Structure formats: structure tokens, C-alpha cells
């Protein structure tokens, strides 16, 4: 599940493979850009912005992609077999004299002017792994709608960019509150810790092949994916329920003993709170 740390890893792989090299092959397999040809242009850089990837090429163009839930970029040597998925899942191919980057299952792929990048990432809040990180602004964004459940606020990339469903559950566990706690009800001392905690977790995992929030001893994660298994702190079975804003429900994990705050009633439908969405 791509989150800010894994998108940073993808950007690093692509930058290492492509930056400073001339494209010898391009194939954008989406109707709008099927005839676009970037061959002969040098790749200037590949960078991440939240969960977005921006590959800039000479001539003032940027190839923008978003991985969403299961998209990925794979890099291959030119004599290597492509193994990232069946051919019909390929959305983009960028080749140089020695490496080929292949984008699989990319739900968002568009070619735009580099000068217009703000049209696709300008809505994002401070990037946890970016140069624009501003913990004060991120916290103010999270608390701007005090009635909104904290889990939903953390996932809203307009508040801060880079947190996905895994980190949402893990951050709430480490703060000792449920993801359904209204953001405004988060105790002041824990609210003050939240931005730094989130940044610490993503930075610790930006270069790891396996995401770890527990310190690396035993299971990698405290609650995410551990429904019915004992909490690593107290032994109480971890619970799971859907949480969403009305347009997307996500499995959310918590310990009913270690975390205080509202929780869904057993067997109740997810609470739906309609709110305009962005692409993240």
C-alpha cells in the first residue's frame, strides 16, 4: 500500500535510473497521451510530492503519476524480463540506453507543463518528507475542523501530505486515541507531539524495504493488519472496522484497551460524513 515513504522510495529509484539520461523509448498507454513522444529528451529529475510522482524532462514537461492503492513503478535493465504484472496493466514505459522504467496499474498518469505542476499538487498540505514541511501549519490544518474524526483528518492530504491508512492506524495507537476521536478532542500535549511523531515514522521507513513502527523487535506494526491478534502492549485482541468520509471506506485497526475515544458499535454500518475529495 503506497504511502509517503514508499512513494519517496519509488522517486529515488526512478531518479537514480533516469536522471541525466536521454530517453530512447517512451510509451504512454492512456488514450489522451498515446501519441506523446518524449524520446530524445533528457530526464532532469524525479521527485515525490506527498503521494505524487513528478518526472521532469527537458523542454518544460512533467510526467505526473499517482500510485493510489496498487500502482507501482519498476526499473529493469534493458536485457531483463519485466515481471511487475501482465502487459495489459502497463500504463507507461520510459527507456534509456541502459534502464527501462515501467509503470503498472497507474490510476493517474498525465503529461503537463512543469510550470503547471501546482495544478496537480498545489492543494497538498505540508509534505512530511519534503522541503516544505511545516509542523505548525500541519497541526493547524488537522485541528481546523475540530469535529472531524482524527483518522479522516490524517488521511486528508490537504492537511499534511504522506500519511496513508497504515500510518493513520499506527499514529493513533501511539497517541493512545481511537481514529474516531474528534480532532479537536485530542489532548493538547498529544496534539503537540503528533506532527513530530508522524515525521519520525515516515523518515525511519523511507529507505526500508519493510515498514516498521514498533522498533523492529517482533511484529513490524502495532495494530495495522493485526485484527483479533493480541495487542503488543496489553494483550487485548486488536479490533478492525471501516472508517471513511462517505466516498471511500478503509479498514482501521485499534486496541480497545490502549486507545481511548469513540468506536463504532459492533455490527453498525460505517459512519458516513460527506466531504469533497481530492486526488490526494
Number of C-alpha atoms within 10 A of each C-alpha: 13 22 22 26 26 24 25 28 19 23 22 18 16 24 19 14 21 27 18 15 21 19 22 17 15 21 19 22 18 15 8 11 13 13 12 13 13 20 15 14 16 19 24 19 20 24 19 25 24 26 26 25 23 22 22 23 24 16 13 12 21 24 19 22 24 25 24 19 13 12 19 22 22 16 22 17 15 14 9 10 8 16 10 17 12 10 10 9 14 21 21 22 18 21 24 22 13 13 20 25 22 22 24 22 22 20 13 15 21 15 18 16 14 18 10 13 16 10 9 16 21 11 15 22 23 25 25 27 20 16 9 11 17 15 20 11 15 22 20 12 19 26 20 14 14 16 14 19 23 25 26 22 24 28 20 23 24 22 23 26 28 33 25 22 20 20 23 21 26 23 24 24 22 17 19 19 27 26 28 21 22 21 22 17 16 20 11 10 9 14 18 14 13 21 21 13 15 20 17 14 19 23 16 14 18 20 14 12 9 9 19 17 21 16 11 10 9 9 13 14 20 25 30 21 17 19 18 14 13 16 20 17 10 10 12 15 18 22 20 20 19 15 24 20 21 14 11 10 14 14 16 24 28 29 29 19 15 18 18 18 14 14 14 14 9 7 7 9 11 16 14 13 14 10 10 8 13 11 15 20
